[in-house]
Amino acid sequence: MGARKRNVATQRKATLKNVAYAKLNDCPTSPRKMRLVADMIRGKRVDLALAMLRLSTKEAAGRLEKLLLSALANWQSKNEGSRIEDQELVVKSVNVDAGRMLKRLRPAPQGRGYRVRKRSNHITIVVDNKNALVAAETNTAN
């Protein structure tokens, strides 16, 4: 690994040490369907987002709820002195990226086979304090 790549990697690791996040790789749901649910909770308070996910009828909501609970547990382990209920935690960002695609064949007329693409996705949820978000936005504005 070159020096520049190593410096960027150490800088990325340093920023991730201060942020509570959770990742789910190769989730067997279409990214398009997962983004519908992710857009619902992006920027919302954590308790409100959990309630929205519990009441949603979409299958992707169950997976996203479990991932959000994991992100909350990660936040709790990084901030051991404070309680989740006392802080104003918000879902800072939700990224849904396309994962690997399984390619299958489906029988078609006249001996042909149509390709079926079974899509998957990678999800990353970042949880942060609302006060920290406001401070970061004012620093970038100046």
URGIRA-V769348 format. One line per field, one symbol per residue. ss: DSSP state (@ for helix, = for strand, . for the rest). phi: phi as a letter, one per 30 degrees, with the letter a starting at -180 (. if undefined). burial: + if it has 16 or more other C-alpha atoms within 10 Angstrom, else -. A space follows every 50 residues. Layout:
ss=???
phi=???
burial=???
This chain:
ss=..@@@@@@@@@@@@@@@..========...@@@@@@@@@@@...=@@@@@ @@@@@...@@@@@@@@@@@@@@@@@@@@..........==========.. .======.@@@.======..=========@@@@@@@@@@@@.
phi=.ddddddddddddddddcccbbbbchddbddddddeddddcdiddddddd ddddddcdddddddddddddddddddddbddccddddcdbddabcbcdcd cdcbccebdiidbddcccdbbcbbcccbdddddddddddddd
burial=------------------+++++---+++++--++-++--++++++--++ -++------++++++-++-++++++--------+----++++++++++++ ------------------++++++++++++------------
